Amino acid sequence: MAHLSMHGRLAKQYWETYRPQALEELGTPEEQQDHFVGLDRRVKERIGSLADQMLLDVPMQERAAARNAVRAQARELVYDQEVFLPKEPGTEHREM
């Protein structure tokens, strides 16, 4: 069974907390795991390519210094689109 990186673990924890119905609709625990393995891979790839794209806007001599900040910004954007999906009604008060 494939292991999840921090992206997949965070997504799974988020869904367990804020999207329990959607999580259940994914199917069996194995099907849920497959979903998060795929999500994990997709998020990793998207963060990498988005960060690379964003770095092109940074002057060459500043890229090394900007890499971590750009990567964090890319991660935030991708998480908003892929991980932090709308919370289900009744879960808004919960905390992870």
Contact map, one row per residue, 1 for C-alpha under 8 A:
111000000000000000000000000000000000000000000000000000000000000000000000000000000000000000000000
111100000000000000000000000000000000100000000000000000000000000000000000000000000000000000000000
111110000000000000000000000000000000100000000000000000000000000000000000000000000000000000000000
011111111000000000000000000000000001100100000000000000000000000000000000000000000000000000000000
001111111000000000000000000000000000000100000000000000000000000000000000000000000000000000000000
000111111100000000000000000000000000000000000000000000000000000000000000000000000000000000000000
000111111110000000000000000000000000000100110000000000000000000000000000000000000000000000000000
000111111111000000000000000000000001101100000000000000000000000000000000000000000000000000000000
000111111111100000000000000000000001000000000000000000000000000000000000000000000000000000000000
000001111111110000000000000000000000000000000000000000000000000000000000000000000010000000000000
000000111111111000000000000000000001000000000000000000000000000000000000000000000011000000000000
000000011111111100000000000000000001000000000000000000000000000000000000000000000000000000000000
000000001111111110000000000000000000000000000000000000000000000000000000000000000000000000000001
000000000111111111100000000000000000000000000000000000000000000000000000000000000011000000000001
000000000011111111110110000000000000000000000000000000000000000000000000000000000000000000000000
000000000001111111110010000000000000000000000000000000000000000000000000000000000000000000000000
000000000000111111110000000000000000000000000000000000000000000000000000000000000000000000100111
000000000000011111110000000000000000000000000000000000000000000000000000000000000000001100110100
000000000000011111111110000000000000000000000000000000000000000000000000000000000000001100100000
000000000000001111111111000000000000000000000000000000000000000000000000000000000000000100000000
000000000000000000111111100000000000000000000000000000000000000000000000000000000000000100000000
000000000000001000111111110000000000000000000000000000000000000000000000000000000000000000000000
000000000000001100111111111000010000000000000000000000000000000000000000000000000000000000000000
000000000000000000011111111100000000000000000000000000000000000000000000000000000000000000000000
000000000000000000001111111000000000000000000000000000000000000000000000000000000000000000000000
000000000000000000000111111100110010000000000000000000000000000000000000000000000000000000000000
000000000000000000000011111111110000000000000000000000000000000000000000000000000000000000000000
000000000000000000000001011111110000000000000000000000000000000000000000000000000000000000000000
000000000000000000000000001111111000000000000000000000000000000000000000000000000000000000000000
000000000000000000000000001111111100000000000000000000000000000000000000000000000000000000000000
000000000000000000000000011111111110000000000000000000000000000000000000000000000000000000000000
000000000000000000000010011111111111000000000000000000000000000000000000000000000000000000000000
000000000000000000000000000011111111100000000000000000000000000000000000000000000000000000000000
000000000000000000000000000001111111110000000000000000000000000000000000000000000000000000000000
000000000000000000000000010000111111111000000000000000000000000000000000000000000000000000000000
000100011011000000000000000000011111111100000000000000000000000000000000000000000000000000000000
011100010000000000000000000000001111111110000000000000000000000000000000000000000000000000000000
000000000000000000000000000000000111111111000000000000000000000000000000000000000000000000000000
000000010000000000000000000000000011111111100000000000000000000000000000000000000100000000000000
000110110000000000000000000000000001111111110000000000000000000000000000000000000000000000000000
000000000000000000000000000000000000111111111000000000000000000000000000000000000000000000000000
000000000000000000000000000000000000011111111100000000000000000000000000000000000000000000000000
000000100000000000000000000000000000001111111110000000000000000000000000000001100100000000000000
000000100000000000000000000000000000000111111111000000000000000000000000000000000000000000000000
000000000000000000000000000000000000000011111111100000000000000000000000000000000000000000000000
000000000000000000000000000000000000000001111111110000000000000000000000000001000000000000000000
000000000000000000000000000000000000000000111111111000000000000000000010011001000000000000000000
000000000000000000000000000000000000000000011111111100000000000000000010010000000000000000000000
000000000000000000000000000000000000000000001111111110000000000000000000000000000000000000000000
000000000000000000000000000000000000000000000111111111000000000000000000010000000000000000000000
000000000000000000000000000000000000000000000011111111100000000000100110110000000000000000000000
000000000000000000000000000000000000000000000001111111110000000000000000000000000000000000000000
000000000000000000000000000000000000000000000000111111111000000000000000000000000000000000000000
000000000000000000000000000000000000000000000000011111111100000000000100010000000000000000000000
000000000000000000000000000000000000000000000000001111111100001001100100000000000000000000000000
000000000000000000000000000000000000000000000000000111111111000000000000000000000000000000000000
000000000000000000000000000000000000000000000000000011111110000000000000000000000000000000000000
000000000000000000000000000000000000000000000000000001111111011001000000000000000000000000000000
000000000000000000000000000000000000000000000000000000011111111000000000000000000000000000000000
000000000000000000000000000000000000000000000000000000010111111000000000000000000000000000000000
000000000000000000000000000000000000000000000000000000000011111100000000000000000000000000000000
000000000000000000000000000000000000000000000000000000000111111111000000000000000000000000000000
000000000000000000000000000000000000000000000000000000100111111111100000000000000000000000000000
000000000000000000000000000000000000000000000000000000000000111111100000000000000000000000000000
000000000000000000000000000000000000000000000000000000000000011111110000000000000000000000000000
000000000000000000000000000000000000000000000000000000100100011111111100000000000000000000000000
000000000000000000000000000000000000000000000000001000100000001111111110000000000000000000000000
000000000000000000000000000000000000000000000000000000000000000011111111000000000000000000000000
000000000000000000000000000000000000000000000000000000000000000001111111100000000000000000000000
000000000000000000000000000000000000000000000000001001100000000001111111110000000000000000000000
000000000000000000000000000000000000000000000011001000000000000000111111111000000000000000000000
000000000000000000000000000000000000000000000000000000000000000000011111111100000000000000000000
000000000000000000000000000000000000000000000000001000000000000000001111111110000000000000000000
000000000000000000000000000000000000000000000011011001000000000000000111111111000000000000000000
000000000000000000000000000000000000000000000010000000000000000000000011111111100000000000000000
000000000000000000000000000000000000000000000000000000000000000000000001111111110000000000000000
000000000000000000000000000000000000000000000000000000000000000000000000111111111000000000000000
000000000000000000000000000000000000000000100110000000000000000000000000011111111110000000000000
000000000000000000000000000000000000000000100000000000000000000000000000001111111111000000000000
000000000000000000000000000000000000000000000000000000000000000000000000000111111111100000000000
000000000000000000000000000000000000000000000000000000000000000000000000000011111111100000000000
000000000000000000000000000000000000001000100000000000000000000000000000000001111111100000000000
000000000110010000000000000000000000000000000000000000000000000000000000000001111111100000000000
000000000010010000000000000000000000000000000000000000000000000000000000000000111111110000000000
000000000000000000000000000000000000000000000000000000000000000000000000000000011111111000000000
000000000000000000000000000000000000000000000000000000000000000000000000000000000001111100000000
000000000000000001100000000000000000000000000000000000000000000000000000000000000000111110110000
000000000000000001111000000000000000000000000000000000000000000000000000000000000000011111110000
000000000000000000000000000000000000000000000000000000000000000000000000000000000000001111110000
000000000000000000000000000000000000000000000000000000000000000000000000000000000000000111111000
000000000000000011100000000000000000000000000000000000000000000000000000000000000000001111111100
000000000000000001000000000000000000000000000000000000000000000000000000000000000000001111111100
000000000000000000000000000000000000000000000000000000000000000000000000000000000000000001111110
000000000000000011000000000000000000000000000000000000000000000000000000000000000000000000111111
000000000000000010000000000000000000000000000000000000000000000000000000000000000000000000001111
000000000000110010000000000000000000000000000000000000000000000000000000000000000000000000000111
